[in-house]
Amino acid sequence: MAVRLDRAYGVDPQVAVRPEPFGALCYHYGNRRLTFLKSSDMVAVVRALDEHPTLGDALAATGVPEDRWPAFLAALATLESSEVIRAR
């Protein structure tokens, strides 16, 4: 399933996001998956999802240039399939 710029997303309530020097670790207590976020930009976007009405708003608010949005959409789609983030 593809993530959409006009939809609202958030971190799954069963996921803990722990900052690390390389980015962050995301641990899902339900499915026991460990996911690495290797970019501080991606960490900022994931943390901002719950605070903004749409994914596009979160990307804009965290300062991600629009030419990088396609790469972020692909990465966020992977996070959604791993149940780190979910539509809200």
VMD Tcl script that draws the C-alpha trace (Angstrom):
set ca {
  {0.00 0.00 0.00}
  {1.35 3.42 -0.90}
  {1.37 6.27 1.56}
  {-0.34 9.45 0.41}
  {0.60 13.06 0.99}
  {-3.02 14.01 1.73}
  {-3.55 11.42 4.49}
  {-2.79 11.63 8.18}
  {-0.29 9.16 9.66}
  {1.16 8.54 13.06}
  {3.51 6.23 14.90}
  {1.75 3.02 15.88}
  {0.97 3.12 19.63}
  {2.85 -0.17 20.07}
  {6.07 1.33 18.68}
  {8.82 2.87 20.75}
  {11.18 5.24 18.93}
  {14.58 5.48 20.61}
  {17.10 8.08 19.43}
  {20.54 6.77 18.49}
  {23.68 8.47 17.11}
  {22.89 7.11 13.62}
  {19.18 8.09 13.73}
  {16.74 5.96 15.73}
  {15.57 2.47 16.57}
  {11.88 1.66 16.29}
  {10.71 -1.37 18.24}
  {7.20 -2.74 17.72}
  {6.06 -4.50 20.89}
  {3.26 -6.31 19.05}
  {5.10 -7.91 16.13}
  {8.54 -7.67 17.82}
  {10.14 -6.06 14.77}
  {13.13 -3.80 15.11}
  {13.47 -1.10 12.45}
  {16.38 1.28 12.00}
  {15.92 4.88 10.90}
  {19.31 5.86 9.53}
  {18.59 9.50 8.75}
  {17.96 12.34 11.15}
  {15.57 13.80 8.55}
  {13.49 10.61 8.59}
  {13.46 10.59 12.39}
  {12.18 14.17 12.38}
  {9.42 13.29 9.90}
  {8.32 10.19 11.83}
  {8.18 12.16 15.07}
  {6.22 14.97 13.36}
  {3.54 12.73 11.83}
  {1.23 12.83 14.85}
  {1.47 16.62 15.06}
  {0.31 17.43 11.52}
  {-2.97 16.90 9.65}
  {-1.31 15.28 6.60}
  {1.92 13.61 5.58}
  {2.61 16.50 3.20}
  {2.27 18.95 6.08}
  {4.71 16.91 8.18}
  {7.27 16.81 5.35}
  {6.96 20.57 4.81}
  {7.12 21.35 8.53}
  {10.33 19.36 8.99}
  {11.99 21.16 6.09}
  {12.32 18.23 3.68}
  {12.79 19.71 0.18}
  {10.02 18.69 -2.23}
  {12.48 17.05 -4.62}
  {13.27 14.51 -1.85}
  {9.61 13.70 -1.10}
  {9.44 10.69 -3.49}
  {12.29 8.99 -1.61}
  {10.59 9.75 1.71}
  {7.28 8.38 0.42}
  {8.98 5.12 -0.55}
  {10.68 4.84 2.86}
  {7.47 5.71 4.71}
  {5.57 3.08 2.72}
  {8.10 0.54 4.01}
  {7.57 1.80 7.56}
  {3.82 1.44 7.09}
  {4.17 -2.15 5.85}
  {6.37 -2.87 8.89}
  {3.63 -1.39 11.10}
  {5.90 1.34 12.47}
  {3.51 4.01 11.22}
  {-0.18 3.77 10.40}
  {-2.93 5.88 8.89}
  {-5.00 7.75 11.43}
}
mol new
graphics top color blue
foreach p $ca { graphics top sphere $p radius 0.5 }
foreach p [lrange $ca 0 end-1] q [lrange $ca 1 end] { graphics top cylinder $p $q radius 0.2 }
display resetview
